[in-house]
Amino acid sequence: MSAIYNFVRRKHYQFEVTFTSYMLTSTEKIVFNTFIFLFLSFLTAAITLYLPQHVQTITRRAYFYIVGDESVIRQEDVLDYST
């Protein structure tokens, strides 16, 4: 149990030294950590929601460029510059 506690303390210390939050007051630390948490949460949500669709679109386009089969290209994937 002591090894886990020491590991967590060491990671907390690394975080504070890396982001220099050890120099902040307690209120500034709360604001800073909240900002970091929200940023990472939004980034995780964006990756989870949008990355699979983006990878699928890139895969279909790469398949089209390699094989030339137009049936894999959806209408949503085509950019329309006519308007």
N, C-alpha and C positions, 0 to 999 in steps of 0.2 A: 504494500500500500504506500509505503514511503517513496518507492521509486516512481510511482505514478504522480504523486504529489510534487516531487522534485522536477519531474519532466514538465508538468503543467506550469510550475513556477518559472522554469527556465524559458519556456516558450512565451510566457507573459513578459518576462524580462526582455527577450529578444524583440518582441513586438514593440514594447515601449522604447527601446533603444533605436530600433530601425526607423520608427516614425516620430522620434523625438517627443513623444507624448509625456515622458517623465518630467519634462520642464513645465508642463501646463498645470494650472490649478485644477481642482476637482471639477468645477463647473465646465471649464474648457475641455477637460477630458471627456465628460459626458457628451458634450456637443460634438466633439471630434469623433468619438467612437460611434455615436448615433449616425453621423454622416457616413462613416466607413461601412457600418452595418447596412444602411439603406442602399448605398451604392452597390455593394456586393449582392444584396438581395435583388435589386433591379437587374443587375447583370446576369445573375443566375436565372431569373424569370425570363429574360430576353433570350438567353441561350436555349433554355428548355422549350420555349414556345416557338421561336423562329428559326433556329439553326437546322432542325431536321428538314423543314420545307426548303430552305435555301440549299442544303446539300443535295436534296432530291432534284431541284431545278438544275443545279450545276451538273449533276450526273446525267440528266436527260440531254442537256445541251452538249456535253462531251460525247455522249453516245451518238447524237446526231452528227457531230463533226467527224467522228471516226467512221460510222457506218453509213450515214446519209439517209437514214430512215425517218421520214417526216411524220410518221404516226406517233412518235414519242413526244413530239413538241405539242404542248397544249396552247390554246389561244391566250391564256393568261401569261404565258412565258414570252410571248411576242410583243416587242415594243412597237407601238403604233405612232409614227411620226407624221401621219397624213393630215392630222387636224391642226 
